[in-house]
Amino acid sequence: MFSPAGPFHRRDALDAGVTDTQLRGRRYRRLFQGVYVLATLPLDLTTWIRSALLALPDDSVVSHVTAMHLYGVDIGPPWPLHFSTRSATHSRLKGLKIHQRQAPISSRLVEAVPATSPNRTLVDIATKVSLVELVTAAEWLIHRRLTTLASLSAYAMDRHLHGVRPLRRVLGLVRERVESPRETVLRLMIRFAHLPEPQCNVVIRDAHRLFLARGDLVYADWRIVVEYDGWYHERSAQQRQSDVLRREGLEHHGWKVIVVTSADLRDPREVVHRVHRALVSRGWTGPEPTFSIMWDSWFAPRAA
């Protein structure tokens, strides 16, 4: 159906009285063969996806890293856009990657477009992204209550799909109660440098069992909290003051707080060394952190 509020197919526009000459004019913009939008319409991810679906077989669904972007996990490159279909197609549309399926595709609506289910999407990307990205994606989907660790584990163990083996291998690294992708990355930076792994989002209480805080990454035995603070400047002065007071409260009760910002991730090894120094200062006698080629690959310096 022709609707200038979103993407539309040429045939629907012609049925509504719009001419080819008008479609070639400044008022409209062609995104794919036979698919147009108003020239003034913002071209966000969802608009591109809806446009592509109009140019693809009717049973097509968003899949792979594109589905993950729809679910709110920004891993892998945004282009090309990935779709899956059971229909025979020889489409060579620029900017699209079409995956041919043999079995029925389990899908759900995300932002009003069909996408592969969260569990299937994780299987599909398992051979396309790094180990750290895969764990990050799984934990974010769990946090958003789009799946559970139990559901994901059962899915991976019960299926014989391309991608289930690498997913099975990382299930032991996936944690619940993780509340941001950066928390995942920070925790894995520490773990893969062979330091003790902190617990995720633990409630901290004082000696009288009164609530003090909820720490991002917590070493209860050494009374250390590691927190990722990536949006400090976006908060109000009142919120920032509340954070300062909360951290001062923790320190008053004997906790050491390590705050990691997005700028700190430009030097990921130093972040790990800060955690190590804190552990040593609290009596930990384990070895110094060790780094590998894979560690450097997974945790390459990130822009602020």
DRENTORVO-132315 format. One record per residue (C-alpha): residue number from 1; residue in one letter; x, y, z. Coordinates in steps of 0.1 Angstrom, whole numbers. Example, Ala and Ser with C-alpha at 12.3 -4.5 7.8 and 13.67 -1.06 7.14 Angstrom:
2
pos = 1 code = a c1 = 123 c2 = -45 c3 = 78
pos = 2 code = s c1 = 137 c2 = -11 c3 = 71
//
This chain:
304
pos = 1 code = m c1 = 0 c2 = 0 c3 = 0
pos = 2 code = f c1 = 13 c2 = 34 c3 = -9
pos = 3 code = s c1 = 21 c2 = 56 c3 = 21
pos = 4 code = p c1 = 45 c2 = 86 c3 = 18
pos = 5 code = a c1 = 51 c2 = 83 c3 = 56
pos = 6 code = g c1 = 75 c2 = 53 c3 = 49
pos = 7 code = p c1 = 91 c2 = 32 c3 = 22
pos = 8 code = f c1 = 68 c2 = 22 c3 = -6
pos = 9 code = h c1 = 69 c2 = 2 c3 = -38
pos = 10 code = r c1 = 68 c2 = 17 c3 = -72
pos = 11 code = r c1 = 37 c2 = -3 c3 = -82
pos = 12 code = d c1 = 17 c2 = 10 c3 = -52
pos = 13 code = a c1 = 27 c2 = 45 c3 = -60
pos = 14 code = l c1 = 16 c2 = 41 c3 = -96
pos = 15 code = d c1 = -17 c2 = 27 c3 = -84
pos = 16 code = a c1 = -22 c2 = 58 c3 = -62
pos = 17 code = g c1 = -16 c2 = 81 c3 = -92
pos = 18 code = v c1 = 20 c2 = 90 c3 = -87
pos = 19 code = t c1 = 39 c2 = 89 c3 = -121
pos = 20 code = d c1 = 73 c2 = 76 c3 = -129
pos = 21 code = t c1 = 83 c2 = 112 c3 = -138
pos = 22 code = q c1 = 73 c2 = 123 c3 = -103
pos = 23 code = l c1 = 92 c2 = 94 c3 = -87
pos = 24 code = r c1 = 124 c2 = 105 c3 = -106
pos = 25 code = g c1 = 119 c2 = 141 c3 = -93
pos = 26 code = r c1 = 133 c2 = 158 c3 = -62
pos = 27 code = r c1 = 103 c2 = 148 c3 = -40
pos = 28 code = y c1 = 113 c2 = 112 c3 = -38
pos = 29 code = r c1 = 144 c2 = 91 c3 = -34
pos = 30 code = r c1 = 150 c2 = 56 c3 = -46
pos = 31 code = l c1 = 167 c2 = 33 c3 = -21
pos = 32 code = f c1 = 164 c2 = 0 c3 = -39
pos = 33 code = q c1 = 151 c2 = -11 c3 = -73
pos = 34 code = g c1 = 114 c2 = -3 c3 = -73
pos = 35 code = v c1 = 114 c2 = 10 c3 = -37
pos = 36 code = y c1 = 112 c2 = 47 c3 = -28
pos = 37 code = v c1 = 108 c2 = 71 c3 = 1
pos = 38 code = l c1 = 101 c2 = 108 c3 = 5
pos = 39 code = a c1 = 134 c2 = 127 c3 = 0
pos = 40 code = t c1 = 128 c2 = 143 c3 = 34
pos = 41 code = l c1 = 124 c2 = 111 c3 = 53
pos = 42 code = p c1 = 153 c2 = 104 c3 = 77
pos = 43 code = l c1 = 173 c2 = 73 c3 = 66
pos = 44 code = d c1 = 177 c2 = 54 c3 = 99
pos = 45 code = l c1 = 184 c2 = 17 c3 = 102
pos = 46 code = t c1 = 147 c2 = 8 c3 = 104
pos = 47 code = t c1 = 138 c2 = 27 c3 = 73
pos = 48 code = w c1 = 166 c2 = 10 c3 = 53
pos = 49 code = i c1 = 154 c2 = -24 c3 = 66
pos = 50 code = r c1 = 117 c2 = -17 c3 = 57
pos = 51 code = s c1 = 128 c2 = -6 c3 = 23
pos = 52 code = a c1 = 149 c2 = -37 c3 = 17
pos = 53 code = l c1 = 120 c2 = -60 c3 = 27
pos = 54 code = l c1 = 99 c2 = -44 c3 = 0
pos = 55 code = a c1 = 125 c2 = -54 c3 = -26
pos = 56 code = l c1 = 130 c2 = -90 c3 = -12
pos = 57 code = p c1 = 108 c2 = -121 c3 = -12
pos = 58 code = d c1 = 77 c2 = -119 c3 = 10
pos = 59 code = d c1 = 91 c2 = -144 c3 = 36
pos = 60 code = s c1 = 123 c2 = -125 c3 = 42
pos = 61 code = v c1 = 133 c2 = -117 c3 = 77
pos = 62 code = v c1 = 161 c2 = -96 c3 = 92
pos = 63 code = s c1 = 189 c2 = -118 c3 = 105
pos = 64 code = h c1 = 225 c2 = -120 c3 = 117
pos = 65 code = v c1 = 242 c2 = -88 c3 = 129
pos = 66 code = t c1 = 214 c2 = -66 c3 = 114
pos = 67 code = a c1 = 189 c2 = -84 c3 = 136
pos = 68 code = m c1 = 213 c2 = -79 c3 = 165
pos = 69 code = h c1 = 213 c2 = -41 c3 = 158
pos = 70 code = l c1 = 175 c2 = -41 c3 = 159
pos = 71 code = y c1 = 177 c2 = -58 c3 = 193
pos = 72 code = g c1 = 199 c2 = -29 c3 = 205
pos = 73 code = v c1 = 234 c2 = -46 c3 = 203
pos = 74 code = d c1 = 258 c2 = -27 c3 = 181
pos = 75 code = i c1 = 282 c2 = -54 c3 = 171
pos = 76 code = g c1 = 296 c2 = -60 c3 = 137
pos = 77 code = p c1 = 294 c2 = -36 c3 = 108
pos = 78 code = p c1 = 260 c2 = -20 c3 = 100
pos = 79 code = w c1 = 264 c2 = -28 c3 = 63
pos = 80 code = p c1 = 256 c2 = -49 c3 = 44
pos = 81 code = l c1 = 221 c2 = -55 c3 = 58
pos = 82 code = h c1 = 215 c2 = -92 c3 = 64
pos = 83 code = f c1 = 183 c2 = -110 c3 = 56
pos = 84 code = s c1 = 172 c2 = -146 c3 = 55
pos = 85 code = t c1 = 147 c2 = -163 c3 = 32
pos = 86 code = r c1 = 135 c2 = -197 c3 = 22
pos = 87 code = s c1 = 126 c2 = -185 c3 = -13
pos = 88 code = a c1 = 149 c2 = -190 c3 = -42
pos = 89 code = t c1 = 163 c2 = -156 c3 = -50
pos = 90 code = h c1 = 192 c2 = -143 c3 = -71
pos = 91 code = s c1 = 190 c2 = -108 c3 = -57
pos = 92 code = r c1 = 222 c2 = -88 c3 = -61
pos = 93 code = l c1 = 208 c2 = -56 c3 = -45
pos = 94 code = k c1 = 237 c2 = -34 c3 = -34
pos = 95 code = g c1 = 242 c2 = -33 c3 = 4
pos = 96 code = l c1 = 222 c2 = -65 c3 = 11
pos = 97 code = k c1 = 234 c2 = -99 c3 = 21
pos = 98 code = i c1 = 208 c2 = -126 c3 = 15
pos = 99 code = h c1 = 211 c2 = -160 c3 = 34
pos = 100 code = q c1 = 192 c2 = -189 c3 = 19
pos = 101 code = r c1 = 175 c2 = -212 c3 = 45
pos = 102 code = q c1 = 162 c2 = -247 c3 = 41
pos = 103 code = a c1 = 142 c2 = -250 c3 = 73
pos = 104 code = p c1 = 114 c2 = -228 c3 = 86
pos = 105 code = i c1 = 127 c2 = -195 c3 = 101
pos = 106 code = s c1 = 116 c2 = -187 c3 = 136
pos = 107 code = s c1 = 110 c2 = -149 c3 = 138
pos = 108 code = r c1 = 94 c2 = -122 c3 = 158
pos = 109 code = l c1 = 84 c2 = -86 c3 = 152
pos = 110 code = v c1 = 110 c2 = -60 c3 = 163
pos = 111 code = e c1 = 101 c2 = -24 c3 = 156
pos = 112 code = a c1 = 73 c2 = -37 c3 = 134
pos = 113 code = v c1 = 97 c2 = -57 c3 = 111
pos = 114 code = p c1 = 102 c2 = -95 c3 = 112
pos = 115 code = a c1 = 136 c2 = -106 c3 = 126
pos = 116 code = t c1 = 151 c2 = -140 c3 = 136
pos = 117 code = s c1 = 145 c2 = -149 c3 = 172
pos = 118 code = p c1 = 171 c2 = -138 c3 = 197
pos = 119 code = n c1 = 185 c2 = -173 c3 = 202
pos = 120 code = r c1 = 187 c2 = -180 c3 = 165
pos = 121 code = t c1 = 203 c2 = -147 c3 = 159
pos = 122 code = l c1 = 231 c2 = -155 c3 = 184
pos = 123 code = v c1 = 237 c2 = -188 c3 = 166
pos = 124 code = d c1 = 238 c2 = -171 c3 = 132
pos = 125 code = i c1 = 264 c2 = -145 c3 = 144
pos = 126 code = a c1 = 285 c2 = -170 c3 = 163
pos = 127 code = t c1 = 309 c2 = -176 c3 = 134
pos = 128 code = k c1 = 308 c2 = -139 c3 = 123
pos = 129 code = v c1 = 319 c2 = -120 c3 = 154
pos = 130 code = s c1 = 346 c2 = -123 c3 = 180
pos = 131 code = l c1 = 342 c2 = -143 c3 = 212
pos = 132 code = v c1 = 339 c2 = -111 c3 = 233
pos = 133 code = e c1 = 313 c2 = -97 c3 = 209
pos = 134 code = l c1 = 293 c2 = -130 c3 = 211
pos = 135 code = v c1 = 293 c2 = -130 c3 = 249
pos = 136 code = t c1 = 284 c2 = -93 c3 = 249
pos = 137 code = a c1 = 254 c2 = -99 c3 = 226
pos = 138 code = a c1 = 242 c2 = -128 c3 = 247
pos = 139 code = e c1 = 244 c2 = -109 c3 = 280
pos = 140 code = w c1 = 226 c2 = -79 c3 = 265
pos = 141 code = l c1 = 198 c2 = -100 c3 = 252
pos = 142 code = i c1 = 194 c2 = -116 c3 = 286
pos = 143 code = h c1 = 195 c2 = -82 c3 = 303
pos = 144 code = r c1 = 167 c2 = -70 c3 = 280
pos = 145 code = r c1 = 147 c2 = -102 c3 = 289
pos = 146 code = l c1 = 147 c2 = -113 c3 = 252
pos = 147 code = t c1 = 161 c2 = -147 c3 = 263
pos = 148 code = t c1 = 175 c2 = -164 c3 = 294
pos = 149 code = l c1 = 207 c2 = -183 c3 = 300
pos = 150 code = a c1 = 187 c2 = -214 c3 = 305
pos = 151 code = s c1 = 167 c2 = -209 c3 = 273
pos = 152 code = l c1 = 198 c2 = -201 c3 = 253
pos = 153 code = s c1 = 217 c2 = -231 c3 = 266
pos = 154 code = a c1 = 188 c2 = -254 c3 = 258
pos = 155 code = y c1 = 185 c2 = -240 c3 = 223
pos = 156 code = a c1 = 222 c2 = -244 c3 = 216
pos = 157 code = m c1 = 223 c2 = -279 c3 = 229
pos = 158 code = d c1 = 192 c2 = -291 c3 = 211
pos = 159 code = r c1 = 200 c2 = -277 c3 = 176
pos = 160 code = h c1 = 223 c2 = -289 c3 = 149
pos = 161 code = l c1 = 228 c2 = -256 c3 = 131
pos = 162 code = h c1 = 259 c2 = -239 c3 = 117
pos = 163 code = g c1 = 271 c2 = -217 c3 = 146
pos = 164 code = v c1 = 259 c2 = -237 c3 = 176
pos = 165 code = r c1 = 294 c2 = -251 c3 = 184
pos = 166 code = p c1 = 311 c2 = -217 c3 = 189
pos = 167 code = l c1 = 280 c2 = -206 c3 = 209
pos = 168 code = r c1 = 282 c2 = -237 c3 = 231
pos = 169 code = r c1 = 318 c2 = -229 c3 = 238
pos = 170 code = v c1 = 311 c2 = -194 c3 = 252
pos = 171 code = l c1 = 280 c2 = -204 c3 = 273
pos = 172 code = g c1 = 303 c2 = -209 c3 = 303
pos = 173 code = l c1 = 314 c2 = -172 c3 = 300
pos = 174 code = v c1 = 279 c2 = -158 c3 = 299
pos = 175 code = r c1 = 267 c2 = -142 c3 = 331
pos = 176 code = e c1 = 233 c2 = -130 c3 = 342
pos = 177 code = r c1 = 226 c2 = -96 c3 = 359
pos = 178 code = v c1 = 249 c2 = -78 c3 = 335
pos = 179 code = e c1 = 234 c2 = -44 c3 = 327
pos = 180 code = s c1 = 256 c2 = -29 c3 = 299
pos = 181 code = p c1 = 278 c2 = -42 c3 = 271
pos = 182 code = r c1 = 307 c2 = -23 c3 = 285
pos = 183 code = e c1 = 304 c2 = -42 c3 = 318
pos = 184 code = t c1 = 308 c2 = -74 c3 = 298
pos = 185 code = v c1 = 339 c2 = -61 c3 = 280
pos = 186 code = l c1 = 354 c2 = -49 c3 = 313
pos = 187 code = r c1 = 348 c2 = -81 c3 = 331
pos = 188 code = l c1 = 362 c2 = -102 c3 = 302
pos = 189 code = m c1 = 393 c2 = -79 c3 = 300
pos = 190 code = i c1 = 400 c2 = -88 c3 = 336
pos = 191 code = r c1 = 392 c2 = -125 c3 = 333
pos = 192 code = f c1 = 412 c2 = -131 c3 = 302
pos = 193 code = a c1 = 442 c2 = -114 c3 = 317
pos = 194 code = h c1 = 441 c2 = -142 c3 = 343
pos = 195 code = l c1 = 429 c2 = -121 c3 = 373
pos = 196 code = p c1 = 400 c2 = -132 c3 = 395
pos = 197 code = e c1 = 367 c2 = -127 c3 = 379
pos = 198 code = p c1 = 345 c2 = -101 c3 = 397
pos = 199 code = q c1 = 308 c2 = -108 c3 = 404
pos = 200 code = c c1 = 282 c2 = -88 c3 = 384
pos = 201 code = n c1 = 259 c2 = -62 c3 = 399
pos = 202 code = v c1 = 261 c2 = -72 c3 = 435
pos = 203 code = v c1 = 242 c2 = -54 c3 = 463
pos = 204 code = i c1 = 267 c2 = -41 c3 = 489
pos = 205 code = r c1 = 256 c2 = -37 c3 = 525
pos = 206 code = d c1 = 273 c2 = -23 c3 = 556
pos = 207 code = a c1 = 281 c2 = -42 c3 = 588
pos = 208 code = h c1 = 245 c2 = -37 c3 = 600
pos = 209 code = r c1 = 231 c2 = -51 c3 = 567
pos = 210 code = l c1 = 220 c2 = -17 c3 = 555
pos = 211 code = f c1 = 221 c2 = -10 c3 = 518
pos = 212 code = l c1 = 251 c2 = 9 c3 = 506
pos = 213 code = a c1 = 252 c2 = 5 c3 = 468
pos = 214 code = r c1 = 249 c2 = -19 c3 = 439
pos = 215 code = g c1 = 283 c2 = -24 c3 = 424
pos = 216 code = d c1 = 289 c2 = -31 c3 = 387
pos = 217 code = l c1 = 318 c2 = -56 c3 = 392
pos = 218 code = v c1 = 324 c2 = -66 c3 = 427
pos = 219 code = y c1 = 352 c2 = -84 c3 = 446
pos = 220 code = a c1 = 335 c2 = -91 c3 = 479
pos = 221 code = d c1 = 365 c2 = -109 c3 = 494
pos = 222 code = w c1 = 388 c2 = -79 c3 = 488
pos = 223 code = r c1 = 361 c2 = -52 c3 = 492
pos = 224 code = i c1 = 368 c2 = -37 c3 = 457
pos = 225 code = v c1 = 342 c2 = -23 c3 = 432
pos = 226 code = v c1 = 350 c2 = -18 c3 = 395
pos = 227 code = e c1 = 325 c2 = 5 c3 = 378
pos = 228 code = y c1 = 322 c2 = 16 c3 = 342
pos = 229 code = d c1 = 311 c2 = 52 c3 = 339
pos = 230 code = g c1 = 306 c2 = 60 c3 = 302
pos = 231 code = w c1 = 279 c2 = 87 c3 = 304
pos = 232 code = y c1 = 291 c2 = 110 c3 = 331
pos = 233 code = h c1 = 286 c2 = 142 c3 = 311
pos = 234 code = e c1 = 251 c2 = 133 c3 = 301
pos = 235 code = r c1 = 237 c2 = 132 c3 = 337
pos = 236 code = s c1 = 224 c2 = 161 c3 = 357
pos = 237 code = a c1 = 244 c2 = 178 c3 = 384
pos = 238 code = q c1 = 222 c2 = 161 c3 = 409
pos = 239 code = q c1 = 228 c2 = 127 c3 = 395
pos = 240 code = r c1 = 265 c2 = 133 c3 = 394
pos = 241 code = q c1 = 265 c2 = 144 c3 = 430
pos = 242 code = s c1 = 246 c2 = 113 c3 = 440
pos = 243 code = d c1 = 272 c2 = 91 c3 = 423
pos = 244 code = v c1 = 300 c2 = 109 c3 = 441
pos = 245 code = l c1 = 283 c2 = 105 c3 = 475
pos = 246 code = r c1 = 276 c2 = 69 c3 = 468
pos = 247 code = r c1 = 312 c2 = 62 c3 = 461
pos = 248 code = e c1 = 323 c2 = 82 c3 = 491
pos = 249 code = g c1 = 300 c2 = 61 c3 = 512
pos = 250 code = l c1 = 315 c2 = 29 c3 = 499
pos = 251 code = e c1 = 350 c2 = 42 c3 = 506
pos = 252 code = h c1 = 340 c2 = 53 c3 = 541
pos = 253 code = h c1 = 329 c2 = 17 c3 = 548
pos = 254 code = g c1 = 362 c2 = 3 c3 = 536
pos = 255 code = w c1 = 355 c2 = -4 c3 = 499
pos = 256 code = k c1 = 379 c2 = 6 c3 = 472
pos = 257 code = v c1 = 362 c2 = 20 c3 = 441
pos = 258 code = i c1 = 378 c2 = 19 c3 = 406
pos = 259 code = v c1 = 360 c2 = 40 c3 = 381
pos = 260 code = v c1 = 367 c2 = 32 c3 = 344
pos = 261 code = t c1 = 356 c2 = 57 c3 = 317
pos = 262 code = s c1 = 354 c2 = 54 c3 = 280
pos = 263 code = a c1 = 386 c2 = 74 c3 = 277
pos = 264 code = d c1 = 404 c2 = 48 c3 = 299
pos = 265 code = l c1 = 396 c2 = 21 c3 = 273
pos = 266 code = r c1 = 421 c2 = 38 c3 = 250
pos = 267 code = d c1 = 447 c2 = 19 c3 = 272
pos = 268 code = p c1 = 430 c2 = -13 c3 = 281
pos = 269 code = r c1 = 461 c2 = -29 c3 = 296
pos = 270 code = e c1 = 464 c2 = -1 c3 = 321
pos = 271 code = v c1 = 428 c2 = -7 c3 = 332
pos = 272 code = v c1 = 437 c2 = -43 c3 = 340
pos = 273 code = h c1 = 468 c2 = -32 c3 = 358
pos = 274 code = r c1 = 447 c2 = -8 c3 = 380
pos = 275 code = v c1 = 425 c2 = -37 c3 = 390
pos = 276 code = h c1 = 456 c2 = -58 c3 = 397
pos = 277 code = r c1 = 472 c2 = -31 c3 = 419
pos = 278 code = a c1 = 439 c2 = -27 c3 = 438
pos = 279 code = l c1 = 438 c2 = -65 c3 = 444
pos = 280 code = v c1 = 474 c2 = -66 c3 = 456
pos = 281 code = s c1 = 468 c2 = -36 c3 = 480
pos = 282 code = r c1 = 440 c2 = -57 c3 = 496
pos = 283 code = g c1 = 461 c2 = -88 c3 = 501
pos = 284 code = w c1 = 458 c2 = -108 c3 = 469
pos = 285 code = t c1 = 489 c2 = -128 c3 = 462
pos = 286 code = g c1 = 482 c2 = -141 c3 = 428
pos = 287 code = p c1 = 504 c2 = -135 c3 = 397
pos = 288 code = e c1 = 505 c2 = -103 c3 = 376
pos = 289 code = p c1 = 481 c2 = -100 c3 = 347
pos = 290 code = t c1 = 492 c2 = -117 c3 = 314
pos = 291 code = f c1 = 482 c2 = -106 c3 = 280
pos = 292 code = s c1 = 482 c2 = -125 c3 = 247
pos = 293 code = i c1 = 478 c2 = -117 c3 = 210
pos = 294 code = m c1 = 442 c2 = -127 c3 = 213
pos = 295 code = w c1 = 437 c2 = -105 c3 = 243
pos = 296 code = d c1 = 451 c2 = -75 c3 = 223
pos = 297 code = s c1 = 428 c2 = -84 c3 = 194
pos = 298 code = w c1 = 397 c2 = -86 c3 = 215
pos = 299 code = f c1 = 403 c2 = -55 c3 = 235
pos = 300 code = a c1 = 419 c2 = -31 c3 = 210
pos = 301 code = p c1 = 419 c2 = 5 c3 = 222
pos = 302 code = r c1 = 385 c2 = 21 c3 = 219
pos = 303 code = a c1 = 376 c2 = 56 c3 = 210
pos = 304 code = a c1 = 361 c2 = 77 c3 = 238
//
